[in-house]
Amino acid sequence: MLFQLTLAGLLTVAAASPVAAPVTPVRRQAATLCDQYGYYAANGYEFNNNNWGKGAASSGSQCTTVQSTSSSGVSWSTNWNWQGGQNNVKSYANAGKQFAKGLVIANIKSMPTNIQWDYQPRDIRANVAYDVFTAADPNHDKSSGDYELMIWLARIGGVYPIGNKVTTVNVAGYSWDLYVGPNGSMKVFSFIPSDGSWKLSFNADVKQFFNYLAQNQGYPINNQNLIVFQQGTEPFTGAAKYTVNSYSASINV
């Protein structure tokens, strides 16, 4: 029997044929860190929940979630709730750039970084800051150094950096109040936005801060090695979520 398929039949067959639905990409969490020093590393970055000061809290907890990682950057967040000890830092959840030991600061050409972040809610006491340790010993423990460079992107709820204000200076295209003081055996240089603004989007070369310190504040750039290059937040009290939509850091030698 001869089967004849008319144009109307073709249209009917085409209409009945299944059509694949568009696939919506699913963003999967890479890791959730709730232990005091929960740690995760991938694609040249490392993450630490780092609840180092939790003993100063009367109650509270914190968990850090790594959303995505690639060689070009990361996204992550941390949820925290800390009560008590309002003038004490409870943690420093952070994303750090991994690198080989033995990088003398004077030999680093540039340390470009870019970040977009937010805090919700904002009725808290906390900061958002880069934290960079350097030491004469390239094998120095990563929990400290000879010198500490902090670049605060936000000072929230009236918290203050270590030390005293020594000057106001323009570095990397931004105006900063520079505070200097001791953190244990470390000398700490903290750059705070002089106008009190939040740098929700920040793009700069961190090496320029070291260049300024070497030229103006006696920083020994020729015998200091990079120990850690991190970005994160230091909560004091309250409850909030710190979200890093994108973050990247590089070290060029």
C-alpha positions in Angstrom: 0.0 0.0 0.0 1.5 3.4 -1.0 1.6 5.9 1.9 1.2 9.5 0.7 2.2 12.3 3.1 0.7 15.6 2.2 1.9 19.0 3.2 -0.7 19.1 5.9 0.6 15.8 7.2 4.1 17.1 7.3 3.0 20.1 9.4 1.1 17.7 11.7 4.2 15.5 12.1 6.4 18.5 12.8 4.0 19.9 15.3 3.9 16.6 17.2 7.7 16.1 17.3 9.2 16.8 20.7 11.3 20.0 21.0 14.1 20.1 23.6 13.5 22.7 26.3 16.3 25.2 26.8 18.7 24.2 29.6 19.1 26.6 32.4 22.6 26.5 34.0 22.6 25.5 37.6 25.1 27.3 39.8 26.4 24.8 42.3 28.1 25.6 45.6 31.7 24.5 45.6 32.0 24.2 49.4 30.3 25.3 52.7 32.7 25.9 55.6 31.2 26.0 59.2 34.1 24.7 61.2 36.2 27.3 63.1 39.0 27.1 60.6 37.1 25.5 57.7 39.3 25.5 54.6 38.9 25.0 50.8 41.2 25.7 47.9 40.7 25.6 44.1 42.0 27.3 41.0 44.7 29.3 42.7 42.5 30.7 45.5 42.0 29.5 49.1 39.1 30.2 51.5 39.0 30.1 55.3 36.1 30.5 57.7 38.7 31.7 60.2 36.6 32.3 63.4 39.8 33.1 65.2 38.2 35.5 67.7 35.0 33.6 68.5 36.1 33.2 72.2 35.4 36.9 72.7 31.7 36.4 71.8 29.0 35.6 74.3 27.2 33.7 71.5 27.3 33.3 67.8 28.3 31.3 64.7 29.5 31.7 61.2 29.5 29.7 57.9 31.3 30.6 54.7 30.1 29.4 51.3 32.3 29.2 48.2 30.0 29.7 45.2 32.4 29.4 42.2 36.1 29.4 41.4 38.1 29.8 38.3 41.6 30.9 37.4 40.1 34.4 36.6 38.3 34.9 39.9 35.9 33.7 42.5 32.5 34.4 44.2 31.7 33.6 47.8 29.8 34.7 50.9 29.8 34.4 54.6 26.8 34.4 57.1 27.5 35.4 60.6 25.8 36.2 63.9 28.0 37.4 66.8 26.9 38.9 70.1 29.0 40.2 73.0 32.5 41.7 73.1 31.4 44.6 70.8 35.0 45.9 70.4 36.5 42.5 69.6 36.9 41.0 66.1 35.3 37.6 66.0 36.6 36.3 62.6 38.1 37.0 59.3 36.4 34.9 56.7 38.5 35.4 53.6 39.6 34.5 50.1 43.3 34.4 49.6 45.4 34.3 46.4 47.8 31.3 46.4 51.4 31.9 45.3 54.9 30.4 45.6 57.1 31.3 48.6 60.0 33.7 48.3 58.4 36.7 46.6 60.2 39.7 47.8 57.9 42.7 47.7 60.5 44.9 45.9 60.6 42.4 43.1 56.8 42.3 42.5 55.8 44.5 39.6 52.1 44.7 40.4 49.4 43.2 42.5 46.1 44.0 40.6 42.8 43.2 42.2 39.2 43.8 41.5 36.1 43.2 43.7 32.4 43.7 43.8 30.7 43.1 47.1 27.7 43.9 49.4 26.6 43.6 53.0 22.9 42.9 54.0 21.7 44.1 56.4 24.0 46.9 57.3 23.1 47.6 60.9 26.2 45.9 62.1 29.7 46.5 63.4 32.3 45.2 61.0 34.8 46.1 58.3 35.6 44.9 54.8 39.3 44.8 54.1 42.3 43.4 52.3 44.8 41.9 54.7 48.4 41.3 53.5 51.2 40.0 55.7 54.9 40.3 54.9 58.0 39.0 56.7 61.8 38.8 56.3 61.5 35.0 56.6 59.8 33.6 53.5 58.7 30.6 55.5 57.0 32.7 58.2 53.8 31.2 59.6 50.8 32.5 57.7 48.9 33.6 60.8 51.1 36.7 61.2 54.2 38.5 59.8 56.6 41.3 60.5 54.3 43.8 58.8 50.6 43.9 58.1 49.0 46.0 55.4 45.2 46.5 55.6 43.1 48.3 53.0 39.6 48.9 54.4 36.9 49.1 51.8 34.3 49.9 54.5 34.2 50.9 58.2 30.8 49.9 59.4 29.1 50.8 62.8 31.9 52.9 64.2 34.7 50.3 64.4 38.3 51.6 64.3 41.6 50.2 63.0 44.6 49.4 65.1 46.8 52.4 66.1 46.5 56.2 65.4 45.9 58.3 62.3 49.2 59.7 61.0 48.3 61.3 57.7 45.8 61.5 54.8 47.2 60.3 51.5 46.1 59.5 47.9 47.1 56.0 46.8 45.9 54.0 43.7 43.5 56.8 42.8 41.7 56.9 46.2 42.0 59.1 49.3 42.9 57.3 52.5 43.4 58.0 56.2 46.5 56.1 57.2 46.6 54.5 60.7 49.7 52.9 62.2 50.1 50.8 65.3 51.1 47.4 66.7 49.3 44.0 66.4 51.4 41.9 68.6 54.9 41.9 67.1 53.6 43.1 63.8 53.6 46.8 62.7 50.2 47.5 61.0 49.5 50.0 58.3 45.7 50.5 57.8 44.3 52.6 54.9 40.8 53.8 55.6 38.6 55.7 53.1 39.0 59.3 54.2 35.5 60.3 53.2 33.9 57.4 55.1 32.5 55.9 51.8 32.1 52.2 51.1 34.1 50.9 48.1 31.5 48.4 47.0 33.4 48.2 43.7 37.2 48.4 44.0 39.9 48.1 41.3 43.5 48.8 42.3 47.1 47.7 42.3 48.0 46.8 45.9 51.7 47.1 45.1 51.2 50.9 45.0 50.4 50.8 48.7 53.8 49.1 49.4 55.6 51.6 47.2 54.0 54.5 49.2 55.0 52.9 52.5 58.5 52.3 51.4 58.9 55.9 50.2 57.1 57.6 53.1 56.8 55.3 56.2 60.1 53.4 56.4 58.7 50.1 55.2 61.7 47.8 54.3 60.5 46.7 50.9 63.8 45.1 49.8 63.8 42.4 52.6 60.1 41.6 53.1 58.5 38.5 51.5 54.8 38.2 50.7 53.2 35.8 53.2 49.5 36.1 52.6 47.4 38.2 50.2 43.7 38.0 51.4 40.4 39.8 51.2 37.5 39.4 53.6 35.5 40.8 56.4 36.0 41.3 60.2 32.7 41.1 62.1 32.4 42.6 65.6 28.7 42.3 66.5 25.4 41.9 64.7 24.1 39.5 62.1 24.5 39.8 58.4 25.6 38.2 55.1 28.7 39.4 53.3 28.5 38.6 49.6 31.4 38.8 47.1 29.8 38.7 43.7 33.3 38.7 42.0 36.8 38.9 43.2 40.2 38.4 41.5 43.8 39.0 42.5 47.1 38.6 40.6 50.8 38.8 41.4 53.0 39.9 38.6 56.8 39.6 38.9 
